[in-house]
């Protein structure tokens, strides 16, 4: 189960927790990101994300490519994203 929380204050921060593993999880994140029309910096805080699959890694890699910052990314997820870049 994926949970999100949005906060502002000069930036848009989505705090994610749980698992990102189903097509619905990824679709939910895509919709959240697409709905942000402000020019504020967009950040995904992944501190409490426990499990991802390859589709989630591809999505997160694409977010970084689009200038979205991944904050507090667990080491195992960071390594997987970095491997996907190569």
C-alpha positions in Angstrom: 0.0 0.0 0.0 1.3 3.4 -1.0 0.5 6.5 1.0 1.4 10.1 0.0 1.3 13.4 1.8 1.8 16.8 0.2 3.3 19.8 2.0 4.4 23.2 0.7 6.4 26.1 2.0 8.4 27.3 -1.0 8.6 23.8 -2.4 6.2 20.9 -3.1 7.2 17.9 -1.1 5.5 14.6 -1.4 6.3 12.2 1.4 5.8 8.6 0.3 5.5 5.6 2.5 4.9 1.9 2.0 5.2 0.0 -1.3 5.4 1.2 -4.8 4.7 -2.0 -6.7 1.4 -2.0 -8.5 0.4 -0.2 -11.7 -2.1 1.8 -9.7 0.7 3.0 -7.3 2.7 4.3 -10.3 -0.4 5.8 -11.9 -1.2 7.6 -8.7 2.3 9.1 -8.5 2.2 10.1 -12.2 -1.0 11.9 -11.6 0.3 13.7 -8.5 3.4 14.9 -10.4 1.4 15.9 -13.5 -1.1 17.9 -11.4 1.7 20.1 -10.0 1.6 23.2 -12.2 3.4 25.6 -9.8 7.0 26.5 -10.5 8.1 25.4 -7.1 10.7 22.7 -6.8 9.1 19.2 -6.6 10.6 16.7 -4.2 9.7 13.1 -3.5 10.7 12.0 0.1 11.3 8.2 -0.1 12.4 7.7 3.5 9.5 5.4 4.4 9.3 3.5 1.1 9.9 -0.2 1.9 9.5 -2.0 -1.5 9.6 -1.1 -5.2 9.5 -3.0 -8.4 11.2 -2.4 -11.7 8.4 -0.2 -13.0 8.7 2.0 -9.9 12.5 2.2 -10.4 11.9 3.3 -14.0 9.4 5.9 -12.8 11.7 7.3 -10.2 14.6 7.4 -12.6 12.4 9.3 -15.0 11.5 11.7 -12.2 15.1 12.5 -11.6 15.6 13.0 -15.3 12.8 15.6 -15.2 14.4 17.5 -12.4 12.4 16.1 -9.5 14.6 15.5 -6.4 14.5 12.2 -4.7 15.1 12.9 -1.0 16.0 10.3 1.7 16.1 7.5 -0.9 16.8 4.2 0.8 20.2 2.8 -0.3 18.8 -0.4 -1.9 16.5 1.7 -4.0 19.2 4.3 -4.9 21.5 1.5 -6.1 18.7 0.0 -8.2 18.0 3.4 -9.8 21.7 4.0 -10.5 22.0 0.5 -12.1 19.0 1.3 -14.3 20.8 4.4 -15.5 23.8 2.4 -16.8 
